[in-house]
Amino acid sequence: MKGKPRVLVVDDEDRNLRLMKAMLQPLGYEVAVAWGGDEALRKVAKIQPDVILLDIMMPKMDGFEVARRLKENDETKVIPIVMVTALRGVRDRVKALEVGADDFLSKPVDKTELTARVNSLLKVKAYNDHMRNYQQELEAEVAKRTEELGQAFEKIKAASIDTILRLSRAAEYRDQDTGAHIRRVSNYAAAIARRMGLNESAVETILYAVPMHDVGKIGIPDKILLKPGKLDPDEREIMKQHTTIGASILEGSDTEFIKLAAVIAITHHERWDGNGYPNRLKGSKIPLGGRITAIADVFDALTSKRPYKKPFPVGKSLRTIKWSRGTCLDPDVVDAFFSIKDEILSIKEQYKDESESRLIRMTDVKT
């Protein structure tokens, strides 16, 4: 408690106020006075006293009401209140306790008793102030540590995602001009998921899971992966194994986006009509992550250069997507895709390959 302890004396009689002030000031207290309840509430808000000596029997607003209002206010409820009264009935004292009084003084006030009551409650007030300050300091420290942990977590997450992108790019590196493919596909998928009403946590999980959709290609021989022409039936069967290889690489993790990545790896080549691979799943039996990744991957495959093909113009690629609605691709996912076509094309432009930018002018797209 800094400086002199502040005591507020509340009464509606000037004689009582002067008497209390005369007894308290020589004891080293800073004494303020208030004539009645309304002025008392204004003074408390202004000076924040350490103890309040409050008369009960006052006109307009009695001491019970003043105490009740002070104890209901978070800013003033810790200020000790001593009820000063000529009332001696048990019922009156119970009522005073119910509204929050901390102690009592009977009129006429004895100086020794007054000093003891005030000193005792000043210690209570000092302790309450200490505890409140300690709590505020503790909350500030917790908030600081929480922010630091949050920043550390974001750094760890960013490092994890960067590692995933780089390892995913390594799997794709042999049959892609750049690593922009995985960034495009993951951002297409996240945008579609958001358009379909998934919450931001689910959208973020998809954004981080989709880059690993083709991680199983790391197990496919170069002579098949880089073949410039069409694959023969045997080669195609080997190529299909990248889905199960990817799922095997990713299975067993407790991390949500790795678990989703394993599901996407094995389902993103399933078809809506049941003619996909590896498990010939049909319709809604295909997990939504796989269905969303399928359209993102198909669109990027159509518009990108591959060892066996040149990129299709965007307009032709979009028409192909439309024709695939209800056969290869989930109709709802296709509808979501086209409802954000401008955003899809913006993502494509943002993560375009250098070779692609020379061959395709997206501003000329027609659907």
Secondary structure, DSSP 8 states (H G I E B T S, - for coil): --SS-EEEEEES-HHHHHHHHHHHGGGT-EEEEEESHHHHHHHHHHH--SEEEEES--SSS-HHHHHHHHHHSTTTTTS-EEEEES---HHHHHHHHHTT--EEEESS--HHHHHHHHHHHHHHHHHHHHHHHHHHHHHHHHHHHHHHHHHHHHHHHHHHHHHHHHHHHHHHGGG-SSTHHHHHHHHHHHHHHHHTT--HHHHHHHHHHGGGTTGGGGGS-HHHHT-SS---HHHHHHHHHHHHHHHHHHTT--SHHHHHHHHHHHHTT--TTS--SSS---GGGS-HHHHHHHHHHHHHHHHS-BTTB----HHHHHHHHHHTBTTTB-HHHHHHHHHTHHHHHHHHHHT--HHHHHH--GGG---
